[in-house]
Amino acid sequence: MVRDDAWVAARDVVTTEIGEGLALLNLNTNEYFSLNDVGAYVWEVLQSPRQRDEIVQAVTEKYEVAPEVCAPDVDLLLEDLRNAALAEQQLGVAA
């Protein structure tokens, strides 16, 4: 993953709250996905383009966790969202 790339939520996704998390529906694939509360917060952050390090910083500030602890989880979530066509990695685009 290139750390200077911007990440943004895909446009063809609708969401609804479920408990403390979110259910997402990809309108192109008709597949549902669920996110826990931290994932839902990352989804909120992704509503505008953000660099990976900005996303990690937002999570560390909200949940009072060390960057080295949450960064691998953020990376995994971003990859999962991209693989499910729920988020886009904008190569070489600064947020």
Buried (B, 14 or more C-beta within 10 A) or exposed (E): EEEEBBBBBBEEBEBEEEEEBBBBBBEEEEEEBEBBEBBBBBBBBBEEBBBBBBBBBBBBEBEEBEEEEBBEBBBEBBEBBBEBBBBBBBEEBEB
